[in-house]
Amino acid sequence: MKGKLLIILTFLISFLSFSQEINKIEFHYSNSVIIGSETNIIFESVKKNRRNRVKIITERKNDFFTQKITQKKFLKLCKAISKINTVTYNLIKGKDSIKYNCIDGSDIIITTFQNNIKKQYFIECLASVDKDSHDRKDFWYAVQLIAESVGIRIEDLY
């Protein structure tokens, strides 16, 4: 009986240690044309948290803000990020940047940490037309959720 209990406990502990949950998300925005436009946002899932809240640290225009969101909103964000195609996005897939009003536009990097594995998603020149673009809509939606989580408008990131 003790042997079975020991096997079950070992299995459960190993299962929990290899969960597929994203532990941390880092968001970095910068625009090479606008000095001081850099925005950094970190989402950290705190394990020993009674209310299941996720800590957000925002650095914008040399100001630091800390706030929390629910685990449900964090999981929605994680799901949106997991839908992003892992291919590195280039500037409008080589199309004419003047047509898309994107000369020296912004860069956005979303980094996820899952079981000590780092995964990065990068995009240049995110614009409002991207929400309808087949290739870029998942990235746009993830950025929209991040912006809503910290109380900034996504239009401020174009």
N, C-alpha and C positions, 0 to 999 in steps of 0.2 A: 504494500500500500504506500509506504514512504517512497519507494522507487518511482511509482507512477506519479505521485505528487511532485517529486523532484523533476521528472521529465516534463511535466506540464508547466511548472514554473520556469524552467529553462527555456522552453519553447516560447512562452509569453514574453519573457524578458528579451529574447533575441528578436521577436516580432516587433516589439515596441521600439527597440533600438534601431531598426532598419525601416522605420516608417517613411512614407513617401511625402511627408509634409514639408513645405517650405518654411524654414526657420527665420529667414531674414530677407528683406527686399531693399535694395538701394536704388534710388532714382537720382540721376544726375542730368541737369539741363544747363546748357550754355549757348550763348549766341555771340559769335566772334565780332559782330558789328557793335553790339551794345555793351559798353563797359559796366561791369557790376551786375550783369544779368544772370549770373550763376545761381542755380537753385539746387540744393542737395536735400533729399528726403530719405530717411531710413525708417523702415518698418521692422520692429523686432517683436517676435512672438515670445512672450515671457512665460516660461513653463510653470513657475511657482506663483501663479496669479489666481486668486480665488474667483475673480469675476470674469475670467477669460477675456481680458482686454489686451489689445496689442498696442505697444508703445510706438509713437511716431515722433521722430526728431527732425525738425525742419530748419535748414539754414538758408536764409534768403536775405540778400542785401545787408550782410553782416549782422543779421539778427537771428537769434536762435529761439525756436518755439518747441515746446514739448506738449503733446496731447495724446489721447488714447482713442482707439476705435474698438468696436466689438469684434469678436472672433469671426462672427458671421460675415461682416464686411471684408475682413482680411481674407477669408476663404474665397469670397467672390472675386477679389482682386487676384488671388493665386490662380484661380480657375481661368480668368481672363488672360493672365500672363502665359499660362501653359498652352493656350491656343495660338500664341504667336509662332509664326514660322521661324525656325532657328537660323535661316539664311540671313547673312548680314545684308541689311538694306542699303543700297546705294542711292545716290541723289536721283530720285524720280526715275530710277531704272534707266539712266542715260538720256532721258528726254530733255528737251530744251527747258532750261531752268527759268528763262525769262517768261515763258508761257505760264509757269506756275508761281510767279512772283517769289522766286527763291534764289536770290543771289547772296552768297555768304550767309546762309540761313543758320538755323539752330541745329544743335546736336543733342540727342537724347539717348542716354544709356540706362537700361534697366538691368540690374544684376540681381540674380536670385542665389541663395545659399540653401542647399538641401543636402543633408547628411555630409557636410564638409565638401560638397561639390559645388563649384561656382559656375554659373551659366550666365552669359551676357547677351543682351539684345540691344542692337544699335540701330538708330535711324537718323537720317539727316532730313532737314526741311519738312517737318511735320506741318501739315496745313489742314484747314477745315474741309477741303475736298477729299482728304484721305479717309474720312469716315464712310464714304461710299466706294472707296477703291477696294477692289478684291484683294490685292496684295498687302495693303497697309491698314485695313480697317481694324484688325485685331490689335495691332500696336496702338492705334488711335484710341480704341476703347479702353485699353489698359491705362493709357496716360490720362484719359478722362476720369477713370475711377480714382487714380492717384490724386489728381487735382481736386476732385470732390472731397476726398478724405481729409485733405489739409485746408480746405476752404479757399482755394484759389481758382480762378477761371482758366479754363484750358486755352482761351484766346490769349492770355498773357504769355503763353509758351510758344506762340507762333513766331 
